[in-house]
Amino acid sequence: MASEGADVERDDEQKSADAGTAAPGDTVAAAVAARPAGGESVRVDSWIWSVRLVKTRSMGATACRGGHVRVNGERVKPAYAVRVGDEVRLRHGGRERIVVVKRVIRKRVGPPVAAECYVDNSPPPPPREAVAPAGVRDRGAGRPTKRDRRELERLRGLGGPEAP
């Protein structure tokens, strides 16, 4: 009767979520409260928004329509139902995020809870380029002269053909 044990475990989780006995840092209770009701599926655009991979759900839907979201290697539409164990690849903001679904949720949750709903297998972000700070001009100094502009470009490394 393995199913009875699973039912008891689910009932305990539901009681702790309903009673509000969860500790303030208990992220499991928040994720349990945000999961879909029995038998419901979650759209991929909604899931990537819920776990904070994109800022808005419409951005998630646009990314799906543009072919920037792949689930298990397949390009998907926004209404694709995501399941536990799926690998979701999202190209967003000049970076590719590769995540494996650990928990399916339908509501947007806080960052600590969202981080527990997936396993992040993304490559590390590229290092930021060291950019020289833009030349700061004194207030009221007026428009820079051609000579000033050339000096600024030389400092930034944007010199034209005559640059050494």
C-alpha positions, 0 to 999 in steps of 0.5 A, a space after each residue: 500500500 505505497 499509495 496510502 503512504 504517499 497520500 498521508 505525506 501529501 495530507 501532512 504537507 497540506 495541513 502544515 500549509 493550511 495551518 500556517 505552522 510552517 517556519 518563515 524560512 520554510 520554502 517547501 510550504 510555499 512551493 506546495 501552496 503554489 503547485 497546481 491542483 491535482 491533475 492540472 498541468 502548467 504551461 511552460 510560459 507560466 512556469 518560467 515566469 513562476 520560477 523567475 527566469 523571465 520578468 513577465 508571463 508575456 515575455 515568457 510567451 514571446 520567448 516561446 513564440 520566438 523559438 527561444 524556449 526548448 523543452 527536452 531539445 524541442 521548440 515549444 509553444 507557450 501552452 506546452 505542459 511542463 512536467 517534473 524532470 523536463 530540461 528547459 533551455 531559455 535564451 534570454 538577455 544574451 545568455 542561455 539558461 539550462 534548468 531541469 524542472 524539480 517542482 511544478 508551480 503555477 503561481 509566482 513565488 519568492 526567489 528562495 522558493 523559486 530556486 528550489 523548483 529547478 536545478 540550474 545547469 547553466 554555464 556561468 555568465 561571461 565575465 564583464 568587460 572592464 570598461 573605462 569610465 566615461 569622461 566626466 565633464 565639469 557642469 556647465 563646461 559646454 559641448 566637448 570640442 573635437 579634440 576633447 572627443 578624440 581624447 575620450 575615444 582614445 581613452 575608451 579604446 574606440 580610436 579610429 584609423 589614425 589611432 596608434 
